[in-house]
Amino acid sequence: MNPRYIYFSVVLLFSYLLFFQWNSGQAEKAVEQEVVMAAAEVGGLGNIATLENEYLKVGVNTISGSIVEARLKQFPIYPNTSRGVRVLGSEEGGLKYYLKSGFSGLNKNQHIPYSVDFVDGSKVVLVSKDVGVKKTIAFSETPYELTILDENSSGVSYRPFVALYRNEALPVDMPTGIFSNASYRGVAFNTAEDPYNNTRLTSIDEQQLYRERGGWVAFIQKYFMASVLGSKSFEYTYFANPKTESGLFSMGYFVEPSLETFQMYDSFEHRVFIGPKTRDILAEKEGVEDLELAIDMGWFWFLAQPMVWLLGKINGFVGNWGLSIILLTFVIKGLFWPLSAKGFRSVAKMRLHQGDVAEIRDRYKNDPQKAQQETMSFYMKNGINPLGGCLPMLPQFPFFIALFFALRESVELRHAPFALWLQDLSAPDPLFVLPILMAFIMFMTQRLNPPMPGQDPTQAAVMKFMPIMFSIFFIFLPSGLVLYSVTNSLVTYAQQVLIYKKTGASLSG
């Protein structure tokens, strides 16, 4: 087995996995539909009260009490601008995405009309004296977090709830493109049985329901997310509902009665996170477990997590994400050097004897079966394992694939410059330098490997065009991912050349 084919197969696997991600989900009993349906409208235009701190700029509809817009001030739409990207928000004919909270029974037959009692830029207090409810929305002391205190003085107790509503349109203020559009958009639950149970929006065809103490639920998308966070002190019924006739998906929770008193809560403070999917921020959320799993790192997330942690540590020293990617790739390739060297020595051995193998094939060209038998006999006599170049490489592939997908979802690369013409590692290379360099390295790697025994001319011609085909594919990838692939391929090539020189194998085909 020629390692060239393994190498190209892995690159091809990257492209396949970019489009097709796994999803999971389950559906159980029905939750009260009247709350979800009654809360599904924002409720009138009203006035917008604006709350703002160093992290968030939030718009609150003062009639419905809904949070109708949320901008992340430290993540501009375009580099070197001040206007932050929107997570919650809406556009005509596009995304509709907002949050609403309250009490289930009070929302059954009517929308509660609020009026402003107090607003100061960091907190807004809304009241509805006729119904007997009060809502206070304020910033938490922790970054990217809001608290919503709902109070009910109507004399009748109901279950508190909070819910996010979203259609399946693409995020607003985000770049469009083949890979941005294909990025995962869905609902994720944190439960006792599964710390990260996720389902694509388009796959939610039945209601999902979980009864949990603590936990969380989130609408997730590339780079950013909104999540409602539970507490171990309370029990919740988490839900996600399929698309309504108005095109809205909904997810959130109901707060269940106290286990001690069996009474509903007449006041409840909800925690809402609206921010970037940055590992350090998510992992350090007080009282919340596994929120960092919302960074979609693919099948090999358990390998990607420590590598992303190490990448962050490296960047803390060098201060450049592009250089950090290069250094991390060197570290990983160094750790796997013993395995790589073993594989390259096996290939070098085959290359040293490729003339002998060609002579055997020519001698028995009219008897392919005999030619194969004699070739294998020759390999055994000279201590050559045809699979020796492949097997040592296989354990490495999950690590490289894991880091590839982790970089794809890393918000840290968004608008992050590397050097010269690469001023945004989340965007494709504007001058196509990296894709061309990738094609050149693949071509040079081809020359290092002996031809496959019995390879027909058509296969040989296809292999020659493979670098061009993959360079076209890499044109559309974020430059941070291509930088990683180029570095990985270049180090692999250098390692193989080193082994060839030590064994005396020829460097040209």
GINORQUI-V653719 format. One record per residue. SS is DSSP state (hx for helix, st for strand, lp for the rest). NEAR is the number of other C-alpha atoms within 8 Angstrom. D_CENTER is the distance of its C-alpha to the mean C-alpha in Angstrom with 2 decimals. Layout:
[[SS | NEAR | D_CENTER] [SS | NEAR | D_CENTER]]
//
This chain:
[[lp | 8 | 33.60] [lp | 14 | 32.73] [hx | 10 | 29.62] [hx | 9 | 29.15] [hx | 8 | 28.07] [hx | 9 | 25.65] [hx | 8 | 24.14] [hx | 9 | 23.85] [hx | 8 | 22.55] [hx | 9 | 19.56] [hx | 9 | 18.84] [hx | 8 | 19.32] [hx | 8 | 16.98] [hx | 9 | 14.16] [hx | 9 | 15.05] [hx | 8 | 15.39] [hx | 8 | 12.10] [hx | 10 | 10.34] [hx | 9 | 12.23] [lp | 6 | 12.53] [lp | 8 | 10.07] [lp | 4 | 11.91] [lp | 7 | 12.72] [lp | 7 | 15.30] [lp | 8 | 17.62] [lp | 6 | 21.24] [lp | 8 | 24.04] [lp | 7 | 27.10] [lp | 6 | 30.00] [lp | 7 | 30.08] [lp | 6 | 29.56] [lp | 6 | 31.93] [hx | 7 | 31.20] [hx | 8 | 33.57] [hx | 11 | 31.39] [hx | 9 | 28.30] [hx | 8 | 30.49] [hx | 12 | 32.63] [lp | 10 | 29.81] [lp | 8 | 28.04] [lp | 6 | 29.95] [lp | 10 | 29.48] [lp | 7 | 33.26] [lp | 6 | 35.16] [lp | 6 | 34.43] [lp | 8 | 36.06] [lp | 7 | 35.70] [st | 8 | 32.48] [st | 10 | 32.65] [st | 9 | 30.40] [st | 15 | 29.10] [st | 10 | 27.85] [lp | 8 | 27.07] [lp | 6 | 25.50] [lp | 10 | 21.91] [st | 12 | 22.19] [st | 12 | 24.47] [st | 12 | 24.85] [st | 12 | 27.09] [st | 13 | 28.97] [st | 14 | 31.17] [lp | 14 | 34.45] [lp | 13 | 35.83] [lp | 13 | 33.06] [lp | 12 | 31.47] [lp | 12 | 27.99] [st | 13 | 25.36] [st | 15 | 24.90] [st | 14 | 23.06] [st | 14 | 20.91] [st | 12 | 20.26] [st | 14 | 18.54] [st | 13 | 21.43] [st | 7 | 19.89] [st | 7 | 17.28] [st | 13 | 19.65] [lp | 10 | 19.15] [lp | 7 | 20.80] [lp | 6 | 21.53] [lp | 5 | 24.69] [lp | 7 | 25.06] [lp | 6 | 25.43] [lp | 8 | 23.96] [st | 11 | 20.68] [st | 13 | 17.78] [st | 11 | 18.10] [st | 16 | 15.84] [st | 13 | 18.79] [st | 13 | 21.36] [st | 11 | 22.91] [lp | 8 | 24.29] [lp | 5 | 27.18] [lp | 4 | 26.13] [lp | 8 | 22.41] [lp | 15 | 20.07] [st | 12 | 21.76] [st | 14 | 19.95] [st | 14 | 21.99] [st | 11 | 22.89] [st | 12 | 26.22] [st | 12 | 27.98] [st | 10 | 31.50] [st | 12 | 33.69] [lp | 11 | 33.57] [hx | 8 | 37.31] [hx | 10 | 37.90] [hx | 14 | 35.43] [lp | 9 | 36.95] [lp | 6 | 39.52] [lp | 7 | 38.80] [lp | 9 | 36.47] [lp | 10 | 37.56] [lp | 7 | 38.81] [lp | 11 | 38.10] [st | 9 | 39.89] [st | 10 | 39.14] [st | 8 | 40.87] [st | 8 | 39.34] [st | 10 | 36.77] [lp | 7 | 36.51] [lp | 8 | 33.23] [lp | 10 | 31.39] [st | 12 | 32.49] [st | 15 | 33.74] [st | 12 | 36.04] [st | 14 | 36.70] [st | 12 | 39.54] [st | 12 | 41.08] [lp | 6 | 44.59] [lp | 4 | 45.67] [lp | 7 | 42.97] [lp | 10 | 42.88] [st | 12 | 39.26] [st | 11 | 37.68] [st | 12 | 34.12] [st | 12 | 33.06] [st | 11 | 29.74] [st | 11 | 29.19] [st | 10 | 26.80] [lp | 9 | 26.10] [lp | 5 | 26.97] [lp | 5 | 23.38] [lp | 6 | 20.97] [lp | 10 | 19.14] [st | 13 | 20.97] [st | 12 | 23.70] [st | 13 | 26.38] [st | 13 | 28.14] [st | 11 | 31.54] [st | 15 | 33.15] [st | 10 | 36.87] [st | 12 | 39.17] [lp | 8 | 42.94] [lp | 8 | 44.02] [lp | 5 | 45.70] [lp | 5 | 43.62] [lp | 10 | 40.52] [lp | 11 | 37.31] [lp | 13 | 33.84] [st | 15 | 31.49] [st | 12 | 28.19] [st | 13 | 25.19] [st | 12 | 22.91] [st | 12 | 20.31] [st | 13 | 21.09] [st | 11 | 19.00] [lp | 11 | 19.64] [lp | 10 | 17.30] [lp | 7 | 17.77] [lp | 7 | 15.23] [lp | 8 | 14.47] [lp | 11 | 17.52] [lp | 7 | 17.99] [lp | 7 | 14.92] [lp | 5 | 15.50] [lp | 6 | 16.02] [lp | 6 | 15.99] [hx | 7 | 15.31] [hx | 10 | 11.73] [hx | 9 | 10.91] [hx | 8 | 12.60] [lp | 8 | 10.96] [lp | 10 | 7.39] [lp | 10 | 6.81] [lp | 10 | 9.37] [st | 12 | 11.07] [st | 14 | 12.82] [st | 13 | 12.22] [st | 12 | 15.32] [st | 13 | 16.32] [lp | 12 | 19.62] [lp | 7 | 22.19] [lp | 4 | 21.70] [lp | 7 | 17.93] [lp | 10 | 15.91] [lp | 11 | 12.76] [st | 11 | 14.07] [st | 11 | 11.85] [st | 12 | 13.21] [st | 11 | 12.47] [hx | 10 | 14.83] [hx | 7 | 16.93] [hx | 6 | 17.47] [lp | 11 | 18.93] [lp | 8 | 22.54] [lp | 7 | 24.05] [lp | 13 | 24.00] [st | 11 | 21.99] [st | 14 | 23.83] [st | 8 | 23.65] [st | 8 | 26.35] [st | 11 | 25.12] [st | 11 | 26.47] [lp | 13 | 23.78] [lp | 15 | 20.14] [st | 14 | 17.85] [st | 14 | 16.21] [st | 13 | 13.60] [st | 13 | 12.62] [st | 13 | 8.89] [lp | 11 | 7.60] [lp | 10 | 6.05] [lp | 10 | 7.24] [st | 12 | 9.65] [st | 15 | 10.89] [st | 13 | 14.34] [st | 11 | 15.50] [st | 14 | 19.02] [st | 13 | 19.86] [lp | 13 | 22.61] [lp | 11 | 25.24] [lp | 9 | 26.97] [lp | 6 | 30.20] [lp | 11 | 29.66] [st | 14 | 28.94] [st | 13 | 26.75] [st | 12 | 26.29] [st | 14 | 22.67] [st | 12 | 22.29] [st | 12 | 20.26] [st | 12 | 22.51] [lp | 11 | 22.34] [lp | 12 | 23.07] [lp | 7 | 26.53] [lp | 5 | 29.08] [lp | 5 | 27.99] [lp | 8 | 24.48] [lp | 13 | 22.82] [st | 14 | 20.51] [st | 13 | 21.11] [st | 15 | 19.79] [st | 14 | 21.29] [st | 11 | 24.06] [st | 11 | 27.84] [st | 11 | 29.56] [lp | 10 | 32.03] [lp | 11 | 35.60] [lp | 11 | 36.50] [lp | 5 | 37.23] [lp | 4 | 40.26] [lp | 6 | 41.92] [lp | 7 | 40.33] [lp | 7 | 40.33] [lp | 10 | 37.77] [lp | 11 | 36.51] [lp | 10 | 38.26] [st | 9 | 35.86] [st | 9 | 32.23] [st | 8 | 29.74] [st | 11 | 26.11] [st | 11 | 23.20] [st | 12 | 20.46] [st | 12 | 17.43] [st | 13 | 16.29] [st | 11 | 14.34] [st | 8 | 11.56] [lp | 14 | 8.64] [lp | 11 | 10.80] [hx | 8 | 11.42] [hx | 6 | 15.16] [hx | 8 | 15.47] [hx | 11 | 13.65] [hx | 10 | 15.37] [lp | 6 | 18.67] [lp | 9 | 18.99] [lp | 4 | 22.54] [lp | 6 | 23.23] [lp | 12 | 19.63] [lp | 7 | 18.12] [lp | 10 | 14.66] [hx | 11 | 12.90] [hx | 10 | 10.65] [hx | 8 | 9.24] [hx | 9 | 7.39] [lp | 12 | 4.76] [lp | 10 | 3.05] [lp | 13 | 5.20] [lp | 9 | 7.24] [lp | 5 | 10.91] [lp | 11 | 11.89] [hx | 11 | 9.90] [hx | 6 | 13.48] [hx | 11 | 14.12] [hx | 13 | 11.06] [hx | 9 | 11.76] [hx | 8 | 15.27] [hx | 9 | 14.56] [hx | 10 | 12.27] [hx | 8 | 15.14] [hx | 9 | 17.63] [hx | 11 | 16.05] [hx | 8 | 16.43] [hx | 8 | 19.95] [hx | 11 | 20.87] [hx | 12 | 19.83] [hx | 7 | 21.98] [hx | 6 | 24.89] [hx | 8 | 24.47] [lp | 7 | 22.84] [lp | 9 | 21.14] [hx | 12 | 17.52] [hx | 11 | 18.75] [hx | 10 | 21.51] [hx | 13 | 19.31] [hx | 12 | 17.20] [hx | 11 | 20.61] [hx | 9 | 22.07] [hx | 11 | 19.33] [hx | 11 | 19.71] [hx | 10 | 23.45] [hx | 8 | 23.09] [hx | 8 | 21.23] [hx | 11 | 23.71] [hx | 7 | 26.52] [hx | 7 | 25.64] [lp | 9 | 25.70] [hx | 8 | 28.82] [hx | 7 | 31.27] [hx | 9 | 29.51] [hx | 11 | 29.05] [hx | 11 | 32.69] [hx | 11 | 33.94] [hx | 14 | 32.29] [hx | 12 | 33.54] [hx | 12 | 37.04] [hx | 13 | 37.14] [hx | 15 | 36.25] [hx | 12 | 38.78] [hx | 11 | 41.40] [hx | 11 | 40.84] [hx | 11 | 41.14] [hx | 10 | 44.39] [lp | 8 | 45.88] [hx | 9 | 44.54] [hx | 7 | 48.07] [hx | 7 | 49.54] [hx | 11 | 47.02] [hx | 9 | 47.77] [hx | 8 | 51.48] [hx | 11 | 51.02] [hx | 14 | 49.07] [hx | 7 | 51.82] [hx | 7 | 54.55] [lp | 10 | 53.23] [lp | 8 | 51.75] [lp | 4 | 53.68] [lp | 7 | 52.48] [hx | 9 | 48.66] [hx | 6 | 48.80] [hx | 8 | 51.32] [hx | 13 | 49.33] [hx | 9 | 46.28] [hx | 8 | 48.47] [hx | 9 | 50.14] [hx | 11 | 46.88] [hx | 8 | 45.50] [hx | 8 | 48.86] [hx | 9 | 48.73] [hx | 11 | 45.27] [hx | 9 | 46.54] [hx | 7 | 49.71] [lp | 6 | 47.84] [lp | 6 | 45.13] [lp | 11 | 42.28] [lp | 9 | 39.33] [lp | 11 | 37.74] [lp | 8 | 34.49] [hx | 12 | 34.67] [hx | 17 | 32.44] [hx | 12 | 29.63] [hx | 9 | 29.54] [hx | 12 | 28.90] [hx | 11 | 25.85] [hx | 7 | 24.14] [hx | 8 | 23.04] [hx | 9 | 21.25] [hx | 9 | 18.92] [hx | 9 | 16.42] [hx | 11 | 16.05] [hx | 8 | 15.61] [hx | 10 | 13.08] [hx | 15 | 11.05] [hx | 13 | 11.30] [hx | 10 | 10.65] [hx | 11 | 7.09] [hx | 15 | 6.69] [hx | 10 | 8.44] [hx | 9 | 6.64] [lp | 11 | 3.96] [lp | 12 | 7.22] [hx | 10 | 9.19] [hx | 7 | 12.17] [hx | 12 | 12.51] [lp | 10 | 13.01] [lp | 11 | 16.80] [lp | 11 | 17.31] [lp | 11 | 20.44] [lp | 12 | 21.40] [st | 6 | 24.97] [lp | 5 | 27.37] [lp | 6 | 25.81] [st | 11 | 22.14] [lp | 10 | 21.61] [lp | 12 | 17.93] [lp | 17 | 15.53] [lp | 12 | 12.84] [lp | 11 | 15.63] [lp | 11 | 17.51] [lp | 12 | 20.58] [lp | 6 | 23.30] [lp | 5 | 26.10] [lp | 9 | 24.55] [hx | 7 | 25.79] [hx | 11 | 22.88] [hx | 13 | 22.75] [hx | 9 | 26.52] [hx | 9 | 26.47] [hx | 14 | 24.06] [hx | 12 | 26.56] [hx | 9 | 29.43] [hx | 12 | 28.03] [hx | 10 | 27.39] [hx | 10 | 30.95] [hx | 9 | 32.39] [hx | 10 | 30.61] [hx | 8 | 32.23] [hx | 10 | 35.60] [hx | 12 | 35.26] [lp | 12 | 35.02] [lp | 11 | 38.11] [lp | 6 | 38.35] [lp | 7 | 37.74] [lp | 7 | 41.13] [lp | 5 | 42.38] [lp | 8 | 39.69] [lp | 6 | 41.04] [hx | 6 | 41.16] [hx | 6 | 38.57] [hx | 8 | 35.93] [hx | 9 | 36.93] [hx | 8 | 36.61] [hx | 8 | 33.13] [hx | 8 | 31.98] [hx | 8 | 33.43] [hx | 8 | 31.35] [hx | 9 | 28.02] [hx | 13 | 27.26] [hx | 8 | 27.91] [hx | 8 | 25.72] [hx | 10 | 22.69] [hx | 12 | 23.46] [hx | 9 | 23.27] [hx | 9 | 19.81] [hx | 9 | 18.69] [hx | 10 | 20.27] [lp | 9 | 17.41] [lp | 11 | 14.57] [lp | 12 | 13.58] [hx | 14 | 16.36] [hx | 13 | 14.42] [hx | 12 | 13.19] [hx | 13 | 16.78] [hx | 12 | 18.29] [hx | 12 | 16.71] [hx | 9 | 17.97] [hx | 12 | 21.31] [hx | 10 | 21.82] [hx | 11 | 21.11] [hx | 11 | 23.46] [hx | 9 | 26.04] [hx | 10 | 26.33] [hx | 9 | 26.65] [hx | 11 | 29.36] [hx | 8 | 31.16] [hx | 10 | 31.19] [hx | 11 | 32.59] [hx | 10 | 35.24] [hx | 8 | 36.29] [hx | 12 | 36.89] [hx | 14 | 38.75] [hx | 10 | 41.03] [hx | 7 | 41.82] [hx | 9 | 42.71] [lp | 7 | 44.53] [lp | 11 | 42.42] [lp | 10 | 42.54] [lp | 9 | 39.70] [lp | 5 | 40.46] [lp | 7 | 40.47]]
//
